Amino acid sequence: MDSKNYHEDLSHIRSMMERSSRFISLSGLSGVVAGLAAIIGAVYVYFVFQREGISYWDGERNILGPSLVKELVVIGIVILVTAILSGYIFTAHKSKKKRLKIWDATTKRLLITFAVPLLAGGIFCLALLYHHLFVFIAPATLIFYGLALVSAERYTLTDVKYLGYFEILLGSISLFFLGWGLLFWAFGFGVLHIVYGLIMHRKYK
């Protein structure tokens, strides 16, 4: 009997320590919504290419005009905002359900560790955009996003790092298949997010 209580106390202490040092309210459903937004965005971009007379499946390196590049950047921003908003809404709902604070010292540390590699990647991609090296943008976004996830894993669910590893691997592979960035981008930000989100939702619901 005493042994049972001892193990229960240890489990309770371990759970409290984990809650105080890690943000555990990340919602798997937010990953699913982010993935769907990425796939819808990628399909929309495909039709934009067709509208501009660019045949994506030919595998040729087409020259993108300034107006088209601006439109693609706007689409990317809309997808990013949708992913962030859905992430916040689903995570806030989960935190409220578990009676946990969504904003505390752990959340700040998580956002900082996640934002540093992501901001570095954003600046790097802006430089690629400035130098008209568009084919490297999709691989760069996948690699830096993966690095941000691996970095953030220290303050949240450990499973996040596995998604990060896959994003880094996919981005690295896509460096050898320049011109197919939209396909790799849709798989990395779309399919992987949906699969990851469904697994996390089932594991931590």
C-alpha positions, 0 to 999 in steps of 0.5 A, a space after each residue: 500500500 505504501 509502495 503504491 502511494 509512493 509511486 503515485 506521489 512520484 508520478 504526481 511530482 514528475 507531472 508537476 515538474 513537466 508542466 512547470 518546465 514544458 508547454 504541454 497544451 499544443 493542440 494536434 488539431 492546429 497542426 491539421 488545420 495548418 497542414 490543410 491551409 498549406 495544401 490549399 495554398 499550394 493548389 492555389 499557387 499551382 492554378 496561379 502558375 497555370 494562369 500565368 502560362 507556367 507549366 509546373 510539371 514540365 520541370 523547366 525553370 521559369 522566370 517569375 515576374 515581380 508581380 507574380 513574386 509579390 502575389 506568391 509572397 502574399 499567399 505565403 503570408 495568408 497561409 502563415 497567418 491562418 496557421 498561427 491563428 488556428 494554432 492559437 485558437 486550438 491551443 487556447 481552447 486546450 489550455 482552458 480545458 486543462 485549466 492551464 495558463 497559456 501565457 507564462 514564463 515557459 511559453 515565453 521561453 518556447 516562443 523565443 527558442 522557436 522564433 530565433 531560427 525562424 527569424 534567421 530563416 526569414 531574413 535568409 529567404 528575403 535575401 534569396 528573394 532580393 537576389 532573385 534566387 527563388 528556387 532556393 526559397 522552398 528548401 530554405 523555409 523547410 530547413 529553417 522551420 525544421 530547425 525552429 521545431 527542433 530548437 523549441 522541443 526543449 520547452 514543449 512536447 518532445 514529439 515536436 522534434 521528430 516533425 522538425 527532423 522530417 522538415 530538415 530532411 525534406 528541405 535538404 533533399 529538395 535542394 537537389 531537386 530545384 524547380 520542384 519546390 512547390 511539391 516539396 513545400 506542400 508535402 512538408 507544410 501540408 501532409 507532414 503537418 496533417 499526419 503529425 497533428 492527427 498523431 498528436 491529437 490521438 496521443 494527447 487528447 
